[in-house]
């Protein structure tokens, strides 16, 4: 059976400081655009709190971190007196984005999620808007006809609801999680449908949706 593969795009060469010279993570691109608009309107640099609010983080240190990256990559220049200057650069490219790899998801019989503490880089094109995104490692073959194989990494947008036909991460009452296609039945029950003709759907009275599938990453050996 043929499976689809997805090749990540080649990235620009790194600069001497070890940063990709014309590549910005999506949040850094948002920060740069905010700086450009704020400076044009106000004539002075925004406070860290304003930057933090715009990019949706609570800590000013996170905003400071992204300013440091913009400076190291040559997009801005900062002075000791708080002065900030935009530097002429080519349009920044979007670089790979690090998102949490939070556990293992069953594509077979439901299994308990195994929490991990690591991150994985994904192409920015897989980021769907500004919602929270995380990754899971697939265990099993129940979604094989959707080209989702054992040990693939699935990219999930966090959400607590689903529409018929979406492939979702579903948490069952017993605490187990599974990756299946979602369908709401007329009876009010939920059917979780595999993409493997040798396996049967799971029908439950209720289920907790933890996200929907937005991408698949496969490592080729």
C-alpha distance (Angstrom), angle and dihedral (degrees) to the residues before:
residue distance angle dihedral
X1 . . .
X2 3.78 . .
X3 3.75 120.2 .
X4 3.76 130.6 -162.6
X5 3.77 119.9 -115.9
X6 3.76 127.1 -160.2
X7 3.78 119.2 -149.2
X8 3.77 117.3 -154.6
X9 3.81 113.9 -129.9
X10 3.80 120.3 -102.2
X11 3.78 112.6 -97.2
X12 3.81 127.7 -136.5
X13 3.78 119.6 -96.0
X14 3.76 115.3 -89.3
X15 3.78 122.4 -107.7
X16 3.84 121.6 -121.8
X17 3.81 91.1 -91.2
X18 3.79 90.6 61.1
X19 3.81 96.4 -106.5
X20 3.79 124.9 116.1
X21 3.77 99.4 -104.8
X22 3.80 100.3 -140.7
X23 3.80 100.3 21.5
X24 3.78 125.3 102.5
X25 3.77 130.7 -178.4
X26 3.83 111.7 -122.4
X27 3.82 93.1 -103.0
X28 3.82 90.7 51.6
X29 3.78 90.2 50.5
X30 3.83 88.9 51.4
X31 3.81 89.7 49.1
X32 3.79 92.1 50.6
X33 3.80 92.2 49.4
X34 3.82 90.1 49.0
X35 3.82 90.9 51.0
X36 3.79 91.0 49.4
X37 3.81 93.2 51.0
X38 3.81 94.9 41.9
X39 3.81 93.6 49.9
X40 3.79 91.8 47.2
X41 3.80 91.5 51.7
X42 3.81 102.5 35.9
X43 3.78 104.5 23.8
X44 3.81 93.8 -133.8
X45 3.80 138.0 72.2
X46 3.82 118.6 -82.3
X47 3.82 120.1 -115.3
X48 3.79 117.8 -105.0
X49 3.81 90.7 -109.2
X50 3.81 91.3 59.0
X51 3.80 90.2 51.3
X52 3.81 91.4 46.7
X53 3.80 91.7 50.9
X54 3.79 92.1 49.0
X55 3.81 96.3 51.1
X56 3.81 92.2 41.0
X57 3.81 102.6 -113.7
X58 3.81 129.5 128.0
X59 3.80 99.8 -147.7
X60 3.80 122.2 78.6
X61 3.81 87.3 -155.0
X62 3.81 89.0 66.5
X63 3.81 90.5 54.8
X64 3.82 88.9 47.4
X65 3.81 89.8 52.2
X66 3.81 91.8 55.0
X67 3.82 91.0 47.8
X68 3.80 88.6 53.7
X69 3.80 90.5 52.0
X70 3.81 91.7 49.3
X71 3.79 89.4 50.9
X72 3.81 94.2 46.8
X73 3.81 90.1 49.9
X74 3.79 91.4 51.7
X75 3.81 101.2 -111.5
X76 3.81 97.5 114.7
X77 3.81 139.8 19.3
X78 3.79 121.5 -146.6
X79 3.80 128.9 -162.4
X80 3.79 130.9 -152.1
X81 3.82 89.7 -111.7
X82 3.82 92.1 60.7
X83 3.79 93.5 -96.4
X84 3.80 114.4 150.3
X85 3.79 125.4 -166.7
X86 3.79 128.5 -172.8
X87 3.79 113.4 -133.3
X88 3.80 124.4 -147.1
X89 3.79 108.9 -105.6
X90 3.78 136.2 152.5
X91 3.79 115.4 -89.5
X92 3.81 105.6 -71.4
X93 3.75 117.4 -112.7
X94 3.77 122.5 -136.6
X95 3.77 112.6 -106.7
X96 3.78 129.9 -157.3
X97 3.78 114.0 -67.3
X98 3.80 124.0 -135.3
X99 3.81 112.8 -136.6
X100 3.81 130.3 171.2
X101 3.79 120.0 -85.2
X102 3.78 95.7 -151.8
X103 3.78 106.5 176.0
X104 3.80 150.3 -58.9
X105 3.81 124.3 -51.7
X106 3.80 125.7 -160.6
X107 3.79 120.3 -119.8
X108 3.77 90.0 180.0
X109 3.79 126.4 30.3
X110 3.80 112.7 -0.2
X111 3.80 113.6 -91.0
X112 3.75 131.4 -176.6
X113 3.78 114.6 -90.7
X114 3.80 114.1 -107.0
X115 3.79 109.7 -144.1
X116 3.78 116.0 -138.8
X117 3.79 133.4 179.3
X118 3.77 110.0 -136.8
X119 3.80 142.0 95.0
X120 3.78 134.9 -128.5
X121 3.80 130.8 -158.3
X122 3.80 117.3 -121.8
X123 3.82 131.5 179.4
X124 3.83 111.4 -90.2
X125 3.81 89.4 -126.3
X126 3.81 86.9 73.5
X127 3.78 91.7 60.5
X128 3.80 106.3 101.5
X129 3.81 106.5 -152.9
X130 3.79 119.5 -60.5
X131 3.80 97.6 -44.2
X132 3.80 122.6 120.6
X133 3.80 114.8 -86.6
X134 3.80 129.2 -166.9
X135 3.80 138.1 167.9
X136 3.81 135.0 -127.5
X137 3.79 132.4 -168.9
X138 3.80 113.5 -122.8
X139 3.80 121.4 -126.3
X140 3.81 116.7 -169.7
X141 3.79 139.2 13.8
X142 3.80 107.1 -99.7
X143 3.83 91.5 114.8
X144 3.79 95.9 45.5
X145 3.83 93.9 120.3
X146 3.81 87.5 60.0
X147 3.83 88.0 55.3
X148 3.80 91.2 -107.6
X149 3.80 107.4 135.3
X150 3.78 137.5 -174.8
X151 3.84 110.9 -74.5
X152 3.81 94.0 15.3
X153 3.80 117.1 136.5
X154 3.80 113.8 -123.3
X155 3.80 121.5 -156.3
X156 3.80 111.7 -139.5
X157 3.80 130.4 -166.8
X158 3.79 108.2 -146.0
X159 3.80 113.4 -120.0
X160 3.79 136.5 139.1
X161 3.80 99.2 -138.0
X162 3.78 138.2 51.7
X163 3.78 141.7 -160.5
X164 3.79 124.4 -134.3
X165 3.78 111.3 -82.0
X166 3.80 97.8 24.1
X167 3.80 119.7 126.3
X168 3.78 105.9 -125.0
X169 3.77 145.3 178.4
X170 3.80 102.6 -116.0
X171 3.80 124.4 -167.2
X172 3.81 114.0 -154.3
X173 3.80 127.9 -149.8
X174 3.80 92.1 -100.8
X175 3.82 90.8 60.0
X176 3.80 95.8 -104.8
X177 3.79 122.0 129.5
X178 3.78 131.4 -148.1
X179 3.80 140.6 178.3
X180 3.82 112.0 -127.4
X181 3.80 143.9 136.3
X182 3.81 111.1 -88.2
X183 3.79 125.8 -129.3
X184 3.81 128.9 169.2
X185 3.81 112.0 -146.3
X186 3.82 125.8 -145.2
X187 3.79 88.1 -113.2
X188 3.80 89.3 63.4
X189 3.79 92.7 -109.6
X190 3.79 122.8 123.0
X191 3.79 124.2 -123.3
X192 3.80 118.1 -155.6
X193 3.79 106.5 -158.5
X194 3.81 125.3 -157.5
X195 3.79 123.2 -146.5
X196 3.78 94.3 -133.2
X197 3.84 121.2 89.8
X198 3.80 91.5 -145.3
X199 3.81 92.8 62.7
X200 3.79 132.5 71.3
X201 3.83 127.3 -131.2
X202 3.79 119.9 -104.3
X203 3.81 114.4 -125.3
X204 3.81 118.0 -163.1
X205 3.79 136.9 169.3
X206 3.76 92.6 -128.0
X207 3.77 139.3 -0.8
X208 3.80 137.3 -174.5
X209 3.80 114.1 -125.5
X210 3.79 113.6 -145.4
X211 3.80 99.5 177.4
X212 3.79 147.0 -41.6
X213 3.78 130.5 -104.6
X214 3.81 116.0 -100.3
X215 3.81 102.1 161.1
X216 3.80 148.5 2.1
X217 3.80 127.1 -139.9
X218 3.79 121.6 -164.6
X219 3.78 126.0 -171.1
X220 3.80 111.9 -144.3
X221 3.80 115.6 -147.9
